[in-house]
């Protein structure tokens, strides 16, 4: 190189010229837009690699009208599922060189509206709205300038795209697991009845019992999502002399309280009574003695699928309706099957 000259970095125009395509097509190909043929995408990627081309985000935005960012608005930054859903979304988006901008609405509609307007002013290409529970939430409507996907808390509008966990299936999963372990007298300790998660899990569990020709051991009682309710409800079952060999607890905190009382009364877990929880909350299930079998909501997968649905919509292929992702049972010592 001659003295006084500088080497210029390859530009998108250079890639497009060598590939024999327009600048817009080259940009779309580098972003793996399905509307560009696979042959053209492969050609543009190969030439970009040959030229050591690195996309300039600002220039790409001007060409494509896309910012390469999406917004994720959560209602519960401190919740146990938010981080997992965010990680799932980022795993998908980072593979497409798309950044995720996170905003915490604190379960406050005013904060949510403020964050949405701010994200839109930053020209995000789409929004993921993450709820703190699985109760349906109001739709943002159809007049936003960008597509929206609702994660965990589905939209009330069936024309929107939503993804959540299958709580009804989770209730059925818990009962069928206990039946497979030889249990026939199964009690249920419910969470807060005002939450869809509690009633949906109960519906699935009761249907599974009916399908197996079994009756619920004792009454189905709802309370709170806390360990003290698990302790109180378990004492009620024991003091009323209800015969049971397994208990479905609708979250892990309830299950931890339940196990505490069973051990206090000299009842062995799982030898005498098997116990299963829900949420697969690591800090609880692994510290429980015995370690707790639990249902996992697969929140990371919910985040990944929400991001994929949003990217589809951004490319012009929107989804509609509520998709319910099956939960997964993680067996540990509290439900070891009887020999």
C-alpha positions in Angstrom: 0.0 0.0 0.0 1.4 3.4 -0.9 2.2 5.9 1.8 -0.7 8.2 2.6 -3.4 5.8 1.4 -5.9 3.9 3.6 -7.7 0.6 3.0 -11.4 1.1 2.9 -13.8 -1.5 4.3 -16.0 -3.4 1.9 -19.5 -2.0 1.6 -22.9 -3.6 1.0 -22.7 -2.0 -2.5 -19.6 -4.0 -3.2 -21.2 -7.3 -2.2 -24.3 -6.5 -4.2 -22.3 -5.6 -7.3 -20.2 -8.7 -7.2 -23.3 -10.9 -6.6 -25.1 -9.2 -9.5 -28.1 -8.2 -7.3 -29.6 -5.0 -6.0 -28.5 -3.6 -2.6 -31.9 -4.3 -1.1 -31.8 -7.9 -2.2 -28.2 -8.3 -0.9 -29.3 -6.9 2.5 -32.3 -9.2 2.6 -30.2 -12.2 1.7 -27.7 -11.4 4.5 -30.7 -11.4 6.9 -31.9 -14.8 5.5 -35.1 -13.3 4.3 -37.2 -16.3 3.0 -38.5 -14.2 0.2 -35.0 -14.3 -1.3 -34.2 -17.7 -3.0 -31.8 -20.0 -1.2 -29.4 -19.9 -4.2 -29.2 -16.1 -4.0 -28.8 -16.2 -0.2 -26.0 -18.7 -0.4 -24.3 -16.6 -3.2 -24.5 -13.3 -1.2 -23.3 -15.0 2.0 -20.3 -16.5 0.2 -19.3 -13.2 -1.4 -19.7 -11.3 1.8 -17.3 -13.8 3.5 -14.9 -13.5 0.6 -14.8 -9.7 0.9 -14.8 -9.9 4.8 -17.9 -7.7 4.7 -19.3 -6.7 8.1 -22.8 -5.0 8.0 -23.1 -1.5 9.1 -26.2 -1.4 11.3 -27.1 2.2 10.5 -26.6 1.7 6.7 -28.6 -1.5 6.8 -31.4 0.3 8.6 -31.6 3.0 6.0 -31.7 0.4 3.2 -34.2 -2.1 4.7 -36.2 0.2 7.0 -35.4 -2.3 9.8 -33.5 -1.4 13.0 -32.4 -4.9 13.9 -33.9 -4.5 17.4 -37.0 -5.8 19.1 -38.5 -4.8 22.4 -39.5 -7.2 25.2 -41.8 -5.6 27.8 -42.1 -7.7 31.0 -44.6 -7.2 33.8 -42.5 -8.9 36.4 -38.8 -8.4 36.2 -38.3 -10.1 39.5 -40.4 -13.1 38.6 -38.9 -16.5 38.3 -39.8 -16.9 34.6 -38.8 -13.5 33.2 -35.1 -14.2 32.9 -35.7 -17.6 31.3 -38.1 -16.1 28.7 -35.6 -13.3 28.0 -32.8 -15.8 27.5 -34.9 -17.9 25.1 -35.8 -14.8 23.0 -32.2 -13.6 23.0 -30.9 -17.1 21.9 -33.1 -16.8 18.8 -32.5 -13.1 18.1 -28.8 -13.1 18.6 -28.4 -15.8 15.9 -30.1 -13.3 13.5 -27.9 -10.4 14.7 -31.0 -8.8 16.3 -30.8 -7.1 19.7 -33.5 -7.4 22.4 -34.3 -4.2 24.4 -35.8 -5.0 27.8 -38.3 -2.9 29.7 -39.9 -3.6 33.1 -43.5 -2.4 33.3 -43.8 -3.5 37.0 -47.3 -4.8 36.3 -48.5 -1.2 35.9 -50.4 -0.2 32.8 -49.0 3.3 32.9 -45.5 2.1 32.9 -46.3 -0.4 30.1 -47.7 2.3 27.9 -44.7 4.5 28.5 -42.2 1.8 27.7 -44.1 0.8 24.5 -44.1 4.4 23.2 -40.4 4.7 24.0 -39.5 1.5 22.2 -41.6 2.5 19.2 -39.7 5.8 19.1 -36.5 3.8 18.9 -37.9 2.1 15.8 -37.9 -1.4 17.1 -39.1 -4.0 14.5 -41.5 -5.7 16.9 -42.6 -6.3 20.5 -42.8 -9.2 22.8 -45.2 -8.6 25.7 -44.5 -10.9 28.6 -47.1 -11.3 31.4 -46.4 -12.3 35.0 -49.1 -15.0 35.0 -50.9 -17.1 32.5 -54.2 -15.1 32.9 -55.2 -13.6 29.5 -54.4 -9.9 29.2 -55.9 -7.0 27.2 -54.7 -6.7 23.6 -52.6 -3.7 22.5 -54.9 -3.6 19.5 -54.2 -3.9 15.8 -53.1 -0.3 15.1 -49.5 -0.5 16.2 -46.9 0.1 13.6 -45.0 -3.1 14.4 -46.1 -6.8 15.1 -46.6 -8.0 18.6 -46.4 -11.4 20.2 -47.7 -12.1 23.7 -45.7 -14.5 25.9 -46.8 -16.4 29.0 -49.9 -14.2 29.5 -51.9 -14.6 26.2 -53.9 -11.8 24.6 -57.6 -11.8 25.0 -57.9 -11.2 21.2 -57.7 -14.5 19.3 -56.4 -12.6 16.2 -53.2 -11.8 18.1 -50.3 -14.2 18.4 -49.8 -15.6 21.8 -47.7 -18.4 23.4 -48.1 -19.8 26.9 -47.7 -23.0 28.8 -50.4 -25.8 28.9 -51.5 -25.7 32.5 -54.4 -28.0 31.9 -52.0 -30.6 30.4 -49.7 -30.0 33.3 -52.4 -31.0 35.8 -53.1 -34.2 33.8 -49.3 -34.9 33.6 -49.0 -34.7 37.4 -51.8 -37.2 38.0 -50.8 -39.6 35.3 -47.2 -39.7 36.7 -48.5 -40.5 40.2 -50.8 -43.2 38.9 -47.8 -44.7 37.0 -46.0 -44.8 40.3 -48.7 -46.9 41.9 -50.6 -44.2 43.7 -54.4 -44.4 43.8 -55.5 -42.1 46.6 -54.4 -38.7 45.4 -55.1 -35.3 47.0 -54.7 -31.9 45.5 -53.6 -28.7 47.3 -54.6 -25.7 45.0 -53.0 -22.3 44.7 -54.9 -19.0 44.4 -58.2 -19.7 42.7 -58.3 -16.3 41.2 -55.4 -17.3 38.9 -56.1 -19.2 35.7 -53.0 -21.4 36.4 -54.8 -22.8 39.5 -58.1 -23.6 37.9 -56.5 -24.9 34.7 -54.2 -27.3 36.5 -57.1 -28.5 38.7 -59.2 -29.1 35.6 -56.5 -31.2 34.0 -55.9 -33.2 37.2 -59.5 -33.9 37.8 -60.1 -35.1 34.2 -57.1 -37.4 34.5 -58.5 -38.9 37.7 -61.9 -39.4 36.1 -60.3 -41.1 33.1 -58.5 -43.5 35.4 -61.7 -44.3 37.3 -60.4 -42.7 40.5 -61.8 -40.1 42.9 -60.0 -37.2 44.5 -58.8 -38.0 48.0 -60.5 -35.3 50.1 -61.7 -31.9 49.0 -59.9 -29.7 46.5 -58.9 -26.6 48.5 -57.6 -23.4 47.1 -55.5 -21.0 49.1 -52.3 -19.0 48.2 -49.1 -19.8 46.4 -47.1 -19.8 49.7 -45.5 -22.5 51.8 -47.6 -21.6 54.8 -50.7 -22.6 52.8 -49.1 -25.9 51.9 -48.5 -26.6 55.6 -52.0 -25.6 56.7 -53.7 -27.6 53.9 -51.6 -30.7 54.7 -52.6 -30.4 58.4 -56.2 -30.3 57.4 -55.9 -33.4 55.3 -54.2 -35.3 58.2 -56.5 -34.0 61.0 -59.6 -35.0 59.0 -58.2 -38.5 58.7 -58.4 -38.4 54.9 -56.6 -41.4 53.4 -54.1 -40.5 50.7 -50.9 -41.8 49.3 -50.0 -38.8 47.1 -50.4 -35.1 47.0 -50.4 -32.8 43.9 -49.3 -29.3 45.0 -49.9 -26.6 42.5 -46.5 -25.0 43.0 -43.2 -25.8 44.6 -43.6 -23.5 47.6 -46.8 -25.2 48.5 -45.1 -28.6 48.1 -42.2 -27.6 50.3 -44.6 -26.7 53.1 -46.5 -29.9 52.5 -43.4 -32.0 52.9 -42.4 -30.2 56.1 -45.7 -31.2 57.8 -45.6 -34.7 56.5 -42.1 -35.1 58.0 -43.2 -33.5 61.3 -46.0 -36.1 61.6 -43.6 -39.0 60.9 -44.9 -39.7 57.4 -42.2 -40.8 55.0 -41.9 -39.2 51.6 -42.1 -40.9 49.2 -42.5 -44.2 50.9 -45.9 -43.4 52.5 -46.9 -40.3 50.5 -45.5 -39.1 47.2 -45.5 -35.3 46.6 -45.2 -33.4 43.3 -44.9 -29.6 42.8 -45.0 -27.2 39.8 -42.6 -24.6 38.4 -39.4 -26.6 38.9 -38.0 -23.7 40.9 -34.3 -24.7 41.3 -33.8 -23.1 44.6 -36.7 -25.0 46.1 -36.7 -28.4 44.4 -33.0 -29.2 44.9 -32.9 -28.0 48.5 -36.1 -29.9 49.5 -35.5 -33.2 51.3 -36.2 -35.4 49.6 -35.6 -33.5 46.3 -38.9 -32.5 44.8 -40.5 -33.9 41.6 -41.9 -30.9 39.7 -43.5 -29.7 36.5 -41.4 -27.4 34.4 -43.1 -24.7 32.3 -40.2 -24.6 29.9 -40.1 -20.8 30.0 -36.9 -20.6 27.9 -38.7 -22.5 25.1 -41.7 -20.1 25.5 -39.2 -17.2 24.9 -37.6 -18.9 21.9 -40.9 -19.6 20.3 -42.2 -16.1 21.0 -39.1 -14.7 19.2 -39.5 -17.0 16.3 -43.2 -16.1 15.9 -42.3 -12.4 16.1 -39.5 -12.8 13.5 -42.0 -14.5 11.2 -44.4 -11.6 11.6 -41.7 -9.1 10.8 -41.0 -11.0 7.6 -44.7 -10.8 6.7 -45.9 -14.2 8.0 -47.9 -13.4 11.2 -49.2 -16.0 13.5 -52.7 -15.9 15.1 -54.3 -17.5 18.2 -52.9 -19.0 21.4 -50.3 -21.7 21.2 -50.0 -23.7 24.4 -46.5 -25.3 24.9 -46.6 -28.7 26.7 -44.9 -28.7 30.1 -42.3 -31.2 31.2 -42.2 -33.4 34.3 -38.9 -33.6 36.1 -38.8 -36.6 38.4 -36.8 -36.6 41.6 -36.9 -38.5 44.9 -40.3 -37.2 46.2 -42.2 -39.5 43.8 -39.9 -42.6 43.4 -42.1 -45.3 42.0 -43.2 -48.1 44.3 -41.8 -51.6 43.6 
